[in-house]
């Protein structure tokens, strides 16, 4: 998913099975960038529950529908 790769500054592709534990680039700062990218894509702010639920590439895909 290109949005996740861009937000985490990863060159190349990420897999739907990747998560915050398997990607070394997934730090608290890059998580904040990822949240901003998802919010921009959706055109709205995420709820606290949605932000906390962003723990994997699959979770991002679910949010984006």
C-alpha positions, 0 to 999 in steps of 0.5 A: 500500500503506497500510502503506508510506504510513503508515510513511513518513508519506505522505499518499495512496497509494503505487504498487507501482513506488515505491522508496526512490529515488522517494519523498523521504520514504524516509529511514533513519529512515522505513526503520526505521519501515517495518521495525517496521511490517512486523514488527508485521504479520508478528508476528515479527522480520525477518532482516538479509537481509529488512531489507536487501531492503526497497528498494521497495513491491513488496519489502514486498508480497512479504514480507507475501505 
